[in-house]
Amino acid sequence: MDLERLTATALALQAIPSPTFEERERAGEFRDRLIASGWGPVHLDPAGNVLGRLGEPSGSLLRSDATFT
């Protein structure tokens, strides 16, 4: 991913409101973008954290805290 695309993605994600305990919309968008980029499986846990793996079964693991501050 080039720097321009990375910056645009970060700005788009930050533009989605996510007050404390209401981060699900932003987390869902982040999840969708990871899936579109080839990460999988990716899902939201009950707390709203994004969990994903790049490559199976022992690929890189991603866990994003639901708080995007």
Secondary structure, DSSP 8 states (H G I E B T S, - for coil): --HHHHHHHHHHHHTS---TT--HHHHHHHHHHHHHTT--SEEE-TTS-EEEEESTTTSEEEEE-S---
